[in-house]
Amino acid sequence: MRTIGVVTTSRSDYSYSLPIFRKIQADPELGLRLFVSGSHLSPEFGLTVRDIEVDGFEIAERVEMLLSSDTPEGLAKSMGLGLIGFAQALARSRPDILLVLGDRFEMAAAALAALPFKIPVGHIGGGDITLGAIDEALRHSMTKLAHLHFVLTQDCGRRVVQLGEAPWRVTICGAPSLDGLATIRLLGPQDLAASFGLHLDEPPLVVTFHPVTLQFERAERQIGQLLAALEESGRPVVFTRSNQDTAGRAVAGLIEDYVKGRDSAQLVDSLGSQGYFSLLALAAAMVGNSSSGLIEAPQFKLPVVNVGFRQAGRLRAANVIDVGEDKAEILAGIRRALDPSFREGLAGLKNPYGDGRAAERIVRRLKSVALDDTLMVKTFHDLDLANPFGAD
């Protein structure tokens, strides 16, 4: 039996990758080895490891790595602890292939730890672009650590090849988070409200705002402008908790203070896949800077007000309204998103992030690839460029 180690470090990457976990688990020729780390193990972020257990997955290793700090020093030290922790975990529970996702510092620690063990790494989400975050550099560095690349779009695949990766290593698969949307049972407003203690008398704005890690010094001003725009909009709001990022606690604290003083505002730590997608299905719009607005929201024809620089450069569909970080721009974006004619114009919208069959493509490749020197020994794939730097 071939064992596939899969790393999950937060509620967002868990719900994104859940279809892959289930497909590996259902295959009699594959064994799922789950490495759980990051905010999953933190009470501050809802201790979402319990959701994984409720879903029936056996956890092979729990890797503690997060310090109770959101300073640059704290995050860098957490990366170091993650490298040590994943090294110990891989020594105990060594898989045949290790699968990592995206661009987070927690994931980067796992990919780097696999290197001296000669464990082949599969990487989901390479070649994407998010100019406003340190995730941009982490994603591309993880591409160079990986041996198989599962990319969301044709353009992402092209960028991975530009980074020197051989085309045969690249599989264009789409976003795995879309796989379950065709079959998931969405909760109605009453069931959703009862399950998560929400009051949903009218469709809310769903708001997720993560610190812009290349502008973390401006985080408090940015969230202050967003909160002021939400207040003036007069709409009910459901906030989802932000990532463990530089200045994340300052952002979270201001959101918590805002919620305490308003009956129309609510904050949830974790909704799980079913609860989150159910909320998107009934929301009036999404506001913030989450990648979910670009990847999952198009499935619901949901208007999205994308605030600021964090998602700059990433592919988006026509449901996304890009605005700056000032209150006036955000408020104008919210009003446009709530205009019935805008949503009516999204009828027939096609999601650019795939057809809902990503997990099938990923697992097929993980199952069939030969685990030999051809996979492990990476030669740099040079592009055929004629004198790219000009004449001497």
N, C-alpha and C positions, 0 to 999 in steps of 0.2 A: 504494500500500500504506500502510495506517495503521500507524504505529509506536506500540507501547505500551511505555513505559519502566517497568520494575519495580525497586523498591529492595528489597534484602535485606541485613540487617546482622548476622544471627546464625544459628546452626544451628536455633534454635527457629522463627524466622519463615520460614526457608527450607523446612523440612519442612511447615510449615503452608500455605505458598503454592504448593508444588510442583505440585499439580494445575492451578493457573491457568497457571503457566509452560508446562506441557506442552500445554495446550489452545490457548494463544496460538501456540506454536511450530508446532502442527499445522494451523493455519488458513492457507491460502494467501493470504488477503487481509489478514493481519496480520503485522507484524514485531515480534519480541521484542527489546527493548534492555535489557540487564541491568546495573544499577548495583549493585556489590558494595562493601560498606563495613563499618565496625564491627568486631566480634570475628572475622568471617570472615578478616580479614587479619592477625590476631594469633597468633603461635606459642603464646602463653600460653593461648589458648582453642582450641588444636588446629589452627589454620590451615585452617579448614573451607572456604575458597575452593577447596581441592583437590577436595572432594566435589562441588562445582558443576561443575568441569571434568570429573570422571569421569562425571557424569551427561550430559555431551554438550552443555552450554550454552556458547555464546560469550559472553564477558564484554565488554561495551561499555566500561565504566569501572570502575576501582578507586579508591575514595575513602578515603584514609587519614585517620583523624580521632581515634583513641583515644590519649590520653596514658597513660603507665604510672603511673596514679594513680587511686585510688578515693575521694578526698576530694571534698567539695562543690565546691571550687575546680577540682579536676582535671576533674570531669564537666562543669562549666560551660564550661571552656576547650575541652574536647573538642567540645561543642556548637558553639562558635564556629569551631573548625577544620572541623567538618562543614559548616557553612554556607558557608565559603569553598570547601571542596573540592567540594561539590555545585554551587555556582555555576560553578566552572571546568568541571566535567564536563558540566553542562547547556549551557554555551556551546559545547562541542565536539560533543556528541551529543544534540541537542535532540529529544525525542520529541513526538508529537502529544498524548499523554496520559501523565501520570505516575501510577503506582499505588503507594500506600504502605499499610502495614498497622499498625494498632493504636495503640500508646501509648508507644513507646520514644523516648528523647531523640535517638537516632541518626536515627530516622525523621522526627521533628519537624524536624530540620535540613534534610532533603531537601524536605519540604513547604514550608517557609518559603523555601528557595532558589528554588523554582519560581515564587513570586509575582511578582517583577518581570519574569520572562520571559513572563508571560501564558500559561503552560502549564496547562491544566486538570488538576486533581488528582482522582483517584479514591481514596477512603479506605475501607479494610476495617476493620470492628470499631468504628465509632463508636457512641455511645450506651450502651456497656457501663459497668460500675461496678466499680472496685477501690479501695476507700476507703483502704487502707493504703499506697498508693504515690503518688509524684509523677506516675506514669503517668496517674492520674485527670485531672489538670489538662492534661497534654500531649495526651491523647486528645481532650478537648473543644476544645482550641485547634486541633488538626488538623482537626476537623469544620468549624470556621469558615474554615480555609484551603482546604477541599476544595469541589469542584463536583459530585461524584457520591458517594453514600454507599452502601456495601454493608454492611448490618447483619446481625447474627447472629440476632436474634429480633424479634418484634413490639414488645416493650417497648423494645428498643434503638432501633427506628425511631421510636417515639413520643418518646423523649428527644431524638433528633436534630431532630425537628420543633419540640420545645420550645425548642431552641437557635436557632430562627429560620430553619431550612432548609426550603425549599418541599418538600412531599410528593413532587412528581414527580421530585425528585433522589434519592429514597431507594429502594433495592432491598433487600427482605428476602430474603437468600440462604442463611443458615445458615453454618456454619464450613467453609471450604475443606479443612481438614485431614481431614475425614471422607470426602472424595470417594474417596480411593484405598483406603480400608480394605476395601471389598468385593472388590477385585481384587488387592491386594498379596499376594505370596507370603511368608507368615510362615516364619521359620526355626525349626526345632526346637531343643531345648536343646543338642544336640551341635554342630550347625552354628553356632549363635549363640555358644557358648563358644569354638569354634575360630576364628571370624571376629574376635572381639574380645578374645581372651585371658582369658576369664572362666571361673571354675569355678562350675557351676550344679548342684551335686549335689542341691539341693532348691530349691523356689521361693523366691526372695529377696523382701525388701522393696525396692522401687525408691524411692529418696529423692532429691528435688530441693528444696533450700532456697535461696531468694533473700533477700537483705537486705530488710527492710521499710523502704522508703526514707523514710517519714515517722517512723520510729523507729530510724534507723540508729545512734544512740548506744547502743541496746540490742542490737545485732546479735550481739556476742560472747556475751552472756548467753543470748540466744535459741537460738543454735546449740549452746551448751553444754548447755542443758536438753534439746534434741532428741537430742544424742549420748548423753547419760546415759540417756534413755528407750530408745534403740535398744540400748544395751549391756545394759540389764536385760531387754529382750525376749528376748534370746538367739537372735534370728533372723539369718540371713545377710543382708547388705545390699549393694546395688549403688547407689552414688551417681552421679548425673550432675552435671556442673559447672554452677555457678550463673552468673547474668548478670554483666555489667560494671555493677555498681551501687555506690552509696555504701556503703563498708565491705565490699565484695565480697571483697577480698583477705584480710581478717581471717577471714571465713567460710570461704573456700577453704583458708586455712592450717590452720585447726582441723580441717577435714574430712580434709585430707592427713595430718595428724599422727595422726588416729584410724585411718585406713586402714593406715598404716605399722605400727601396733602390733597388727594383728588379721588373722588369716588369713581370717576370715569376712566381712571388709569389703573392697570393691573400688570403685575410682573410674574412670570412663570420661569422656574429654573429649567424644567425639562418637560416636554410634551410627548416624547417618543415619536416614532414615525407616523403612527396612525393619528395621534392627536395633532401633530404639527400640520400634516397635510389636510386634515379636516378643518383646521383653522384657516389655512390658505383658501380652501374651497368656499368658505363663507365670508371672508374678509372683504372690506371695501377697497383696500389697497395695501401695499407693503411700502414701508418707508425705512431708509437706513442705508447700510453699505454692505449687506451680506451677499455672498455669492449665490445664495438661494434665490434671490430676486432675479438673477440672470439665468439660472439653470433649471430650477423647479417651477418657479412662478409662471413661466409661459404655458405650462401644461394646464393651468387653471384660467388662462386668459386674464390673469390678475395684473392690474396696473401696478407699476413699481416706480417709486421715486428714489433714484440712486443718488445718494448724497456724497459729494466730495470726490476725493482722489483715489480711494483705496482700490476700487475695481477698474481703474483706468487701463485701457488697452484690451480688456477682455471682450470677447464676442457677446453681443446682446441682440435680443429680438425687439420688435416694435412695441412691446409692452413696457419698455424701460424709458423713463424720463430722467435724463441726467441733469443734475442741478449742482450749483456750488454749495459752499458751506455756510453761507449767510442766511439769516432768518427769512428775509424777503424772497430769496430764490427758492428756498425749501417750501415756504408757504404757497408760492405760485405753482410749484410742482405738485403739491398736494391737491390744490384746487383743480388743476388740470386733470390729475388722475381720477378725481371724484366726478368729473364732468361725465354724464351718461354717454355722451357722444364719443368720448375717448374709448371707453370700454366697448361700446358697440363696434368701433372700428377694429377691435381685436378678434372679431369672429373669423374663424378659419386660420388663426395664427399657427404657424408651424414652429415647433421648438428646434433651434439649431443644434441642440446637444444630443440628438440621437433618436432612436426608434424604440427604446425600451427593451433592447436585447443585449445590453452590454455585458451582464453577468455571464450569459451563455458564451459569448466570444472569449471573455477573459478566462473562464474555467476551462474551456476547450483547449486554449493555448497552454495554460499551466499544466494540464494533464498530458499533453502530447509532446511537449518540447523535450528533446534529449538532454539529459543532465550530464554533459561531457565537456571536454576542453573547448569545443567550438562555442559553447555558450559562455564558459567562464573566461576565456582569453579574449579580451576586447581589443580589436585593432581599430585605430581611428579611421573613420570613413571620410576621406577627403572629397570635397566637392570639386567638380571640374570647372574651376574658375581661372580665367586667363588673366594673369598678373593683377590680382585684386587690389594691390596697394600702389599701383602705378609704376612708372619707370623709375629706376634708381637715379 
